[in-house]
């Protein structure tokens, strides 16, 4: 009997009552003691959740008779310490509720056994009851903080009635005429009135350039004729002389320059005129006015003829 008590003292690292000595060959008690040792190591490492799991396994690994004894109080007391450290770290109400459930279960099991208090001892029971009271106070404090206020806010005074200004009547637009309404119900924009100013300006400018170009082209014919007449009338430019040949050649070169320059100006004028005519035609499709433009060219002049009703 003395050897058994000594083994219990070494395994639990706490004073053991004579009536709490384990039965010889109790495998549940051996596993519980191993879980307690593992929980102590995890607690020192700061692994509070894992330590609590080991202490709970040590408690529930005992038989019902061993739980309601001093041996059952060992994992409960160590678990309370681990729970306190975890709550201080996380401030979690769920952790507090699990702690309260565990200590309450142990105290109720002691209370329901006639010899429960004698097996555990009044000092340990008082210690665990103080732990339970502290947990209950912490839960109550958290509940007061989290509970919403029941005081109803004061009602706002009724707002003063403000007369709203009468809605202003906006003038209604006249219904579009049937001519401007398409078959799909959409409304076309009314056609523009009057001729195309841009088209007329382009056509007029192009006509002027065409006139200038035609005038320059005339020099291609007038310059050789004037040179021939001058050579015939001027002494020293008789037929067959070198002065006549050089003079006529120089005037022919001058006439070619008139031809090139006049052709370029006439081409530009023609392009501008065509652009203006196209603009006027496109505008005419949307305008009720009737306008007709046509270039006018002759050996003596060039221009643009505009006919229509403005």
HELIX and SHEET records of a PDB file:
HELIX    1   1 UNK A    2  UNK A   12  1                                  11    
HELIX    2   2 UNK A   18  UNK A   20  5                                   3    
HELIX    3   3 UNK A   27  UNK A   44  1                                  18    
HELIX    4   4 UNK A   48  UNK A   60  1                                  13    
HELIX    5   5 UNK A   64  UNK A   67  1                                   4    
HELIX    6   6 UNK A   70  UNK A   90  1                                  21    
HELIX    7   7 UNK A   93  UNK A  111  1                                  19    
HELIX    8   8 UNK A  116  UNK A  120  1                                   5    
HELIX    9   9 UNK A  122  UNK A  146  1                                  25    
HELIX   10  10 UNK A  178  UNK A  180  5                                   3    
HELIX   11  11 UNK A  197  UNK A  233  1                                  37    
HELIX   12  12 UNK A  242  UNK A  284  1                                  43    
SHEET    1   A 2 UNK A 290  UNK A 297  0                                        
SHEET    2   A 2 UNK A 302  UNK A 309 -1                                        
END                                                                             
